[in-house]
Amino acid sequence: MKLSRREALNAMAMGAVATRLAAAPQDAAEQDRARRMRWWHEAKFGMFIHWGLYSVLGRHEWVMENEGIPVPEYEKLADRFRPKPNAARDWARLAKQAGMKYMVMTSKHHEGFCLFDSKNTNYCAPKQACGRDLVKEYFDAARAEGLRVGLYYSLMDWHHPDGARCGRDEAARERFVEYTQGLVGELCTNYGKLDILWYDVAWPLDAEGWESAEMNRMVREVQPDIILNNRSKLPEDFGTPEQRIVPEKEGRAWEACMTMNDSWGYHAADDAWKSPKEIVRNLVRCARDGGNYLLNIGPKPDGSIPEESVRILTAVGRWMDRNGHTIYGAERCRVNRSQFANFTRKGNTLYIHVHFWPGEELSIGGLSSEVKSARLLATGKNVPFQQERFRVRFTGLPARAPDSPVSVLAVECASEPRQDTMGIRDDRPRT
Ligand code: GLC
Protein backbone atom coordinates (compact mmCIF):
# COMPACT_ATOMS: atom_id res chain seq x y z
CA MET A 1 0.00 0.00 0.00
CA LYS A 2 1.35 3.38 -0.95
CA LEU A 3 0.81 6.22 1.55
CA SER A 4 0.53 9.87 0.56
CA ARG A 5 3.05 12.22 2.14
CA ARG A 6 0.42 13.41 4.58
CA GLU A 7 -0.67 9.90 5.52
CA ALA A 8 2.94 8.91 6.07
CA LEU A 9 3.61 11.93 8.30
CA ASN A 10 0.43 11.20 10.12
CA ALA A 11 1.38 7.63 10.82
CA MET A 12 4.79 8.75 12.11
CA ALA A 13 3.24 11.38 14.31
CA MET A 14 0.74 8.95 15.79
CA GLY A 15 3.47 6.47 16.55
CA ALA A 16 5.63 9.02 18.33
CA VAL A 17 2.81 10.46 20.40
CA ALA A 18 1.54 6.99 21.29
CA THR A 19 4.96 6.02 22.63
CA ARG A 20 5.24 9.23 24.62
CA LEU A 21 1.80 8.80 26.16
CA ALA A 22 1.80 5.05 26.64
CA ALA A 23 2.41 5.07 30.42
CA ALA A 24 -0.56 7.00 31.84
CA PRO A 25 -2.09 8.88 28.96
CA GLN A 26 -3.97 11.53 30.93
CA ASP A 27 -1.24 12.34 33.44
CA ALA A 28 1.50 12.24 30.85
CA ALA A 29 -0.42 14.64 28.60
CA GLU A 30 -1.05 17.02 31.52
CA GLN A 31 2.57 16.90 32.62
CA ASP A 32 3.70 17.56 29.11
CA ARG A 33 1.32 20.51 28.86
CA ALA A 34 2.58 21.95 32.17
CA ARG A 35 6.15 21.63 30.90
CA ARG A 36 5.41 23.28 27.55
CA MET A 37 3.40 26.10 29.07
CA ARG A 38 5.62 27.10 31.98
CA TRP A 39 7.20 30.06 30.15
CA TRP A 40 3.82 31.15 28.80
CA HIS A 41 2.16 31.28 32.21
CA GLU A 42 5.11 33.22 33.58
CA ALA A 43 5.07 35.65 30.62
CA LYS A 44 1.53 37.06 31.00
CA PHE A 45 1.86 39.72 28.32
CA GLY A 46 2.24 39.35 24.56
CA MET A 47 1.93 41.37 21.36
CA PHE A 48 -0.54 40.42 18.64
CA ILE A 49 0.21 41.73 15.15
CA HIS A 50 -2.36 41.92 12.36
CA TRP A 51 -0.70 42.74 9.08
CA GLY A 52 -1.62 41.88 5.52
CA LEU A 53 -3.02 43.29 2.27
CA TYR A 54 -5.94 44.82 4.19
CA SER A 55 -3.36 47.14 5.79
CA VAL A 56 -2.99 48.81 2.37
CA LEU A 57 -6.63 49.88 2.42
CA GLY A 58 -6.55 50.78 6.12
CA ARG A 59 -10.20 50.05 6.74
CA HIS A 60 -10.11 47.03 9.07
CA GLU A 61 -8.96 43.49 8.31
CA TRP A 62 -12.48 42.40 7.27
CA VAL A 63 -12.60 45.00 4.49
CA MET A 64 -12.63 42.39 1.69
CA GLU A 65 -15.75 40.73 3.03
CA ASN A 66 -17.45 43.78 4.54
CA GLU A 67 -17.17 45.82 1.36
CA GLY A 68 -17.75 42.88 -0.98
CA ILE A 69 -14.46 43.32 -2.86
CA PRO A 70 -14.10 40.78 -5.72
CA VAL A 71 -11.08 38.47 -5.54
CA PRO A 72 -9.28 39.81 -8.68
CA GLU A 73 -9.63 43.39 -7.45
CA TYR A 74 -8.42 42.49 -3.96
CA GLU A 75 -5.46 40.51 -5.32
CA LYS A 76 -4.11 43.71 -6.89
CA LEU A 77 -3.37 45.02 -3.42
CA ALA A 78 -0.39 42.67 -3.49
CA ASP A 79 1.23 45.06 -6.03
CA ARG A 80 0.99 47.87 -3.52
CA PHE A 81 2.14 45.92 -0.48
CA ARG A 82 5.84 46.74 -0.34
CA PRO A 83 6.76 47.21 3.29
CA LYS A 84 10.03 48.73 4.38
CA PRO A 85 12.70 46.10 5.10
CA ASN A 86 12.76 44.57 8.57
CA ALA A 87 9.73 46.46 9.84
CA ALA A 88 9.33 43.71 12.41
CA ARG A 89 12.43 44.95 14.24
CA ASP A 90 10.51 48.00 15.43
CA TRP A 91 7.60 45.85 16.58
CA ALA A 92 9.91 43.54 18.50
CA ARG A 93 11.73 46.47 20.11
CA LEU A 94 8.46 48.06 21.13
CA ALA A 95 7.11 44.75 22.45
CA LYS A 96 10.21 44.30 24.56
CA GLN A 97 10.05 47.88 25.84
CA ALA A 98 6.39 47.41 26.71
CA GLY A 99 7.28 44.41 28.86
CA MET A 100 5.79 41.86 26.48
CA LYS A 101 7.47 38.46 26.38
CA TYR A 102 6.11 37.02 23.15
CA MET A 103 4.63 37.95 19.82
CA VAL A 104 1.98 36.40 17.59
CA MET A 105 1.80 37.60 13.98
CA THR A 106 -0.79 36.85 11.30
CA SER A 107 0.96 34.58 8.81
CA LYS A 108 -2.27 34.37 6.79
CA HIS A 109 -5.49 36.16 7.70
CA HIS A 110 -8.95 35.46 6.26
CA GLU A 111 -7.93 37.26 3.03
CA GLY A 112 -5.75 34.22 2.22
CA PHE A 113 -2.54 36.14 1.47
CA CYS A 114 0.50 34.40 2.96
CA LEU A 115 3.25 36.57 4.45
CA PHE A 116 5.60 33.59 4.13
CA ASP A 117 7.17 31.69 1.29
CA SER A 118 5.14 28.74 0.12
CA LYS A 119 5.43 25.97 -2.41
CA ASN A 120 1.66 25.61 -2.26
CA THR A 121 0.58 29.03 -3.57
CA ASN A 122 1.81 32.05 -5.48
CA TYR A 123 -0.40 34.28 -3.36
CA CYS A 124 2.42 34.91 -0.92
CA ALA A 125 4.67 37.87 -0.18
CA PRO A 126 7.94 36.50 -1.64
CA LYS A 127 6.26 35.81 -5.01
CA GLN A 128 4.46 39.16 -5.21
CA ALA A 129 5.67 42.77 -5.32
CA CYS A 130 7.00 42.56 -1.79
CA GLY A 131 9.54 39.93 -2.81
CA ARG A 132 10.43 38.97 0.75
CA ASP A 133 9.52 36.36 3.31
CA LEU A 134 7.97 38.53 6.02
CA VAL A 135 7.55 35.64 8.41
CA LYS A 136 11.29 35.03 8.27
CA GLU A 137 11.98 38.70 9.01
CA TYR A 138 9.52 38.51 11.87
CA PHE A 139 11.19 35.44 13.39
CA ASP A 140 14.61 37.08 13.16
CA ALA A 141 13.31 40.28 14.77
CA ALA A 142 11.57 38.53 17.65
CA ARG A 143 14.58 36.33 18.36
CA ALA A 144 16.93 39.32 18.27
CA GLU A 145 14.95 40.78 21.19
CA GLY A 146 14.79 37.45 23.04
CA LEU A 147 11.03 37.16 22.57
CA ARG A 148 9.07 33.97 22.03
CA VAL A 149 7.54 33.61 18.60
CA GLY A 150 3.98 32.74 17.70
CA LEU A 151 2.12 32.57 14.40
CA TYR A 152 -1.55 33.23 13.79
CA TYR A 153 -3.10 31.20 10.97
CA SER A 154 -6.65 31.65 9.69
CA LEU A 155 -8.25 28.39 8.61
CA MET A 156 -11.04 30.34 6.92
CA ASP A 157 -9.84 31.59 3.54
CA TRP A 158 -11.75 34.03 1.32
CA HIS A 159 -9.29 33.78 -1.55
CA HIS A 160 -8.81 30.07 -2.19
CA PRO A 161 -11.44 28.62 -4.55
CA ASP A 162 -12.09 25.76 -2.11
CA GLY A 163 -12.15 28.04 0.97
CA ALA A 164 -15.95 28.14 1.12
CA ARG A 165 -16.77 25.24 -1.20
CA CYS A 166 -15.05 22.82 1.18
CA GLY A 167 -18.09 23.10 3.42
CA ARG A 168 -20.40 21.40 0.90
CA ASP A 169 -18.19 19.44 -1.48
CA GLU A 170 -16.11 16.51 -0.27
CA ALA A 171 -13.54 16.67 -3.07
CA ALA A 172 -13.04 20.39 -2.33
CA ARG A 173 -12.69 19.60 1.36
CA GLU A 174 -10.00 17.03 0.71
CA ARG A 175 -8.10 19.44 -1.53
CA PHE A 176 -8.43 22.29 0.93
CA VAL A 177 -7.34 20.22 3.93
CA GLU A 178 -4.31 19.13 1.93
CA TYR A 179 -3.58 22.79 1.09
CA THR A 180 -4.09 23.91 4.70
CA GLN A 181 -1.90 21.20 6.14
CA GLY A 182 0.72 21.99 3.52
CA LEU A 183 0.86 25.63 4.64
CA VAL A 184 0.78 24.80 8.34
CA GLY A 185 3.55 22.29 7.69
CA GLU A 186 5.67 24.98 6.04
CA LEU A 187 5.19 27.32 9.00
CA CYS A 188 6.22 24.57 11.38
CA THR A 189 9.29 23.39 9.49
CA ASN A 190 10.83 26.40 7.75
CA TYR A 191 11.76 28.79 10.56
CA GLY A 192 13.14 26.75 13.42
CA LYS A 193 11.44 26.74 16.77
CA LEU A 194 7.85 27.96 16.75
CA ASP A 195 6.52 28.64 20.24
CA ILE A 196 2.81 29.20 19.56
CA LEU A 197 0.45 28.31 16.74
CA TRP A 198 -2.64 30.49 16.97
CA TYR A 199 -5.42 29.21 14.70
CA ASP A 200 -8.41 31.37 13.85
CA VAL A 201 -11.91 31.01 12.39
CA ALA A 202 -12.60 27.40 11.43
CA TRP A 203 -15.60 28.21 9.21
CA PRO A 204 -16.98 26.32 7.31
CA LEU A 205 -15.72 23.04 8.78
CA ASP A 206 -15.62 21.39 12.18
CA ALA A 207 -12.67 19.58 13.76
CA GLU A 208 -13.48 16.44 11.85
CA GLY A 209 -13.68 18.30 8.55
CA TRP A 210 -10.34 20.03 9.13
CA GLU A 211 -8.86 16.78 10.42
CA SER A 212 -7.63 18.93 13.26
CA ALA A 213 -6.56 16.08 15.51
CA GLU A 214 -4.25 14.73 12.80
CA MET A 215 -3.06 18.20 11.85
CA ASN A 216 -2.19 19.11 15.44
CA ARG A 217 -0.48 15.79 15.97
CA MET A 218 1.72 16.53 12.99
CA VAL A 219 2.45 19.99 14.31
CA ARG A 220 3.51 18.59 17.67
CA GLU A 221 5.64 15.98 16.00
CA VAL A 222 7.69 18.69 14.29
CA GLN A 223 7.47 21.18 17.19
CA PRO A 224 7.30 19.14 20.42
CA ASP A 225 7.32 22.24 22.68
CA ILE A 226 4.65 24.17 20.80
CA ILE A 227 1.53 25.64 22.43
CA LEU A 228 -1.75 25.52 20.47
CA ASN A 229 -4.89 27.57 20.95
CA ASN A 230 -8.45 26.30 20.81
CA ARG A 231 -9.55 27.62 17.42
CA SER A 232 -9.02 24.50 15.32
CA LYS A 233 -12.24 23.41 17.05
CA LEU A 234 -10.32 21.31 19.57
CA PRO A 235 -9.64 22.56 23.12
CA GLU A 236 -5.86 21.97 22.92
CA ASP A 237 -3.75 24.10 25.29
CA PHE A 238 -5.54 27.39 25.91
CA GLY A 239 -8.79 29.29 25.46
CA THR A 240 -9.01 32.60 23.61
CA PRO A 241 -11.61 35.01 24.98
CA GLU A 242 -11.72 37.84 22.46
CA GLN A 243 -12.12 41.51 23.39
CA ARG A 244 -13.13 40.48 26.92
CA ILE A 245 -11.52 39.13 30.05
CA VAL A 246 -13.29 35.97 31.06
CA PRO A 247 -11.34 33.15 32.72
CA GLU A 248 -11.80 29.65 31.34
CA LYS A 249 -13.57 27.08 33.47
CA GLU A 250 -11.85 24.40 35.55
CA GLY A 251 -8.48 26.08 35.67
CA ARG A 252 -7.87 25.79 31.93
CA ALA A 253 -5.25 28.14 30.54
CA TRP A 254 -6.54 31.21 28.71
CA GLU A 255 -5.36 34.32 26.97
CA ALA A 256 -7.54 37.39 26.42
CA CYS A 257 -6.77 38.97 23.05
CA MET A 258 -7.66 42.60 22.57
CA THR A 259 -7.31 45.51 20.21
CA MET A 260 -6.00 48.91 21.30
CA ASN A 261 -8.69 50.65 19.24
CA ASP A 262 -11.60 48.83 17.56
CA SER A 263 -9.75 47.09 14.72
CA TRP A 264 -7.14 44.35 14.50
CA GLY A 265 -5.79 45.37 11.11
CA TYR A 266 -4.67 48.94 10.44
CA HIS A 267 -7.66 51.27 10.30
CA ALA A 268 -6.60 54.82 9.54
CA ALA A 269 -9.76 56.48 10.84
CA ASP A 270 -10.36 54.38 13.94
CA ASP A 271 -9.56 56.65 16.87
CA ALA A 272 -11.18 54.62 19.67
CA TRP A 273 -7.88 54.21 21.50
CA LYS A 274 -7.70 52.71 24.96
CA SER A 275 -5.69 54.65 27.49
CA PRO A 276 -2.51 53.23 29.04
CA LYS A 277 -4.52 53.01 32.27
CA GLU A 278 -7.14 50.77 30.66
CA ILE A 279 -4.39 48.55 29.26
CA VAL A 280 -2.63 48.21 32.61
CA ARG A 281 -5.92 47.53 34.37
CA ASN A 282 -6.72 44.80 31.83
CA LEU A 283 -3.30 43.23 32.18
CA VAL A 284 -3.65 43.19 35.96
CA ARG A 285 -7.08 41.55 35.72
CA CYS A 286 -5.71 38.85 33.43
CA ALA A 287 -2.80 38.19 35.77
CA ARG A 288 -5.13 38.10 38.77
CA ASP A 289 -7.34 35.44 37.20
CA GLY A 290 -4.51 33.25 35.89
CA GLY A 291 -4.65 34.39 32.27
CA ASN A 292 -2.45 36.10 29.70
CA TYR A 293 -3.08 39.34 27.82
CA LEU A 294 -2.37 39.45 24.08
CA LEU A 295 -2.57 43.06 22.96
CA ASN A 296 -2.76 43.94 19.29
CA ILE A 297 -1.02 46.36 16.98
CA GLY A 298 -2.11 46.85 13.36
CA PRO A 299 0.94 48.10 11.46
CA LYS A 300 0.52 50.34 8.42
CA PRO A 301 1.23 48.83 4.98
CA ASP A 302 4.87 49.94 5.17
CA GLY A 303 5.12 48.12 8.50
CA SER A 304 5.35 51.19 10.69
CA ILE A 305 3.36 51.16 13.91
CA PRO A 306 0.53 53.69 14.31
CA GLU A 307 1.80 56.59 16.47
CA GLU A 308 -0.97 56.16 19.03
CA SER A 309 -0.01 52.52 19.59
CA VAL A 310 3.60 53.53 20.13
CA ARG A 311 2.58 56.22 22.61
CA ILE A 312 0.31 53.88 24.57
CA LEU A 313 2.74 50.96 24.66
CA THR A 314 5.62 53.21 25.65
CA ALA A 315 3.64 54.44 28.65
CA VAL A 316 2.67 50.87 29.56
CA GLY A 317 6.33 49.87 29.25
CA ARG A 318 7.48 52.55 31.65
CA TRP A 319 4.98 51.27 34.16
CA MET A 320 6.11 47.67 33.55
CA ASP A 321 9.73 48.63 34.16
CA ARG A 322 8.79 49.67 37.67
CA ASN A 323 6.00 47.20 38.39
CA GLY A 324 6.37 44.26 36.02
CA HIS A 325 7.52 41.99 38.85
CA THR A 326 3.96 42.18 40.27
CA ILE A 327 2.65 40.70 36.99
CA TYR A 328 5.16 38.13 35.68
CA GLY A 329 4.71 34.78 37.34
CA ALA A 330 1.69 35.99 39.31
CA GLU A 331 -0.51 33.23 40.67
CA ARG A 332 -4.28 33.07 40.70
CA CYS A 333 -5.48 35.62 43.25
CA ARG A 334 -8.59 35.19 45.34
CA VAL A 335 -8.90 38.85 46.29
CA ASN A 336 -10.92 40.87 43.84
CA ARG A 337 -13.38 43.23 45.47
CA SER A 338 -12.69 46.94 45.24
CA GLN A 339 -13.95 49.85 43.19
CA PHE A 340 -10.57 51.55 43.00
CA ALA A 341 -8.08 48.71 42.74
CA ASN A 342 -7.28 45.33 41.21
CA PHE A 343 -5.05 42.69 42.73
CA THR A 344 -2.31 40.23 41.87
CA ARG A 345 -0.58 37.70 44.09
CA LYS A 346 2.73 35.93 44.40
CA GLY A 347 2.86 33.44 47.26
CA ASN A 348 1.65 35.26 50.35
CA THR A 349 2.26 38.71 48.88
CA LEU A 350 -0.79 40.62 47.73
CA TYR A 351 -0.27 43.47 45.28
CA ILE A 352 -2.94 46.14 45.39
CA HIS A 353 -3.01 47.93 42.04
CA VAL A 354 -4.76 51.22 42.69
CA HIS A 355 -6.12 52.85 39.54
CA PHE A 356 -8.33 55.47 41.27
CA TRP A 357 -6.17 56.80 44.09
CA PRO A 358 -8.43 57.56 47.07
CA GLY A 359 -5.97 59.79 48.99
CA GLU A 360 -4.10 59.43 52.27
CA GLU A 361 -5.97 56.36 53.41
CA LEU A 362 -7.33 53.32 51.65
CA SER A 363 -9.21 50.29 52.94
CA ILE A 364 -9.80 46.79 51.71
CA GLY A 365 -12.78 44.89 53.09
CA GLY A 366 -12.91 41.24 54.03
CA LEU A 367 -9.20 40.39 53.85
CA SER A 368 -9.12 37.23 55.93
CA SER A 369 -5.34 36.72 56.08
CA GLU A 370 -3.18 38.40 58.67
CA VAL A 371 -1.22 41.34 57.26
CA LYS A 372 2.43 41.43 58.31
CA SER A 373 3.65 44.54 56.51
CA ALA A 374 2.87 46.83 53.62
CA ARG A 375 5.00 48.87 51.28
CA LEU A 376 4.29 51.42 48.60
CA LEU A 377 6.30 50.37 45.56
CA ALA A 378 6.61 53.89 44.09
CA THR A 379 8.43 55.21 47.18
CA GLY A 380 9.76 51.97 48.65
CA LYS A 381 8.42 53.17 52.02
CA ASN A 382 6.59 51.04 54.54
CA VAL A 383 2.94 51.87 54.95
CA PRO A 384 1.30 51.89 58.39
CA PHE A 385 -1.85 49.79 58.62
CA GLN A 386 -4.54 48.75 61.06
CA GLN A 387 -6.26 45.44 60.63
CA GLU A 388 -9.71 44.85 62.03
CA ARG A 389 -11.79 41.74 61.57
CA PHE A 390 -13.20 42.73 58.18
CA ARG A 391 -11.11 45.72 57.19
CA VAL A 392 -7.51 46.64 56.64
CA ARG A 393 -6.78 50.37 56.59
CA PHE A 394 -3.58 51.58 55.03
CA THR A 395 -2.73 55.04 56.29
CA GLY A 396 -0.21 57.82 55.90
CA LEU A 397 -0.31 57.53 52.12
CA PRO A 398 0.45 60.41 49.77
CA ALA A 399 -2.56 62.60 48.95
CA ARG A 400 -1.97 62.11 45.24
CA ALA A 401 -1.26 58.94 43.31
CA PRO A 402 2.50 58.27 43.59
CA ASP A 403 2.70 56.33 40.32
CA SER A 404 0.93 56.50 37.00
CA PRO A 405 -1.29 55.10 35.58
CA VAL A 406 -1.60 52.68 38.53
CA SER A 407 0.11 52.72 41.95
CA VAL A 408 0.97 49.49 43.70
CA LEU A 409 1.04 48.49 47.37
CA ALA A 410 2.81 45.24 48.26
CA VAL A 411 1.17 43.61 51.26
CA GLU A 412 2.90 40.71 53.01
CA CYS A 413 0.42 38.30 54.56
CA ALA A 414 0.88 35.39 56.95
CA SER A 415 -0.93 33.05 54.58
CA GLU A 416 -2.35 33.13 51.09
CA PRO A 417 -4.34 36.36 50.93
CA ARG A 418 -8.07 35.75 50.53
CA GLN A 419 -11.13 37.87 50.76
CA ASP A 420 -14.11 36.73 52.79
CA THR A 421 -16.83 38.87 51.29
CA MET A 422 -19.73 36.79 52.62
CA GLY A 423 -18.41 37.00 56.17
CA ILE A 424 -18.96 40.75 56.24
CA ARG A 425 -22.64 40.29 55.46
CA ASP A 426 -23.21 37.49 57.93
CA ASP A 427 -21.36 39.10 60.75
CA ARG A 428 -21.24 42.79 59.98
CA PRO A 429 -19.40 44.72 62.71
CA ARG A 430 -21.94 46.72 64.78
CA THR A 431 -19.55 48.69 66.89
C1 GLC B 1 -11.75 37.42 14.92
C2 GLC B 1 -11.67 38.17 13.62
C3 GLC B 1 -10.32 38.46 13.20
C4 GLC B 1 -9.25 38.61 14.25
C5 GLC B 1 -9.44 37.67 15.39
C6 GLC B 1 -8.50 37.88 16.55
O1 GLC B 1 -11.84 36.08 14.78
O2 GLC B 1 -12.33 37.51 12.59
O3 GLC B 1 -10.29 39.48 12.29
O4 GLC B 1 -8.09 38.26 13.65
O5 GLC B 1 -10.71 37.70 15.82
O6 GLC B 1 -8.85 37.09 17.64
Residues whose N, C-alpha, C, O or C-beta is under 5 A from the ligand:
A	BS01	GLC	E61 E242 C257 W264
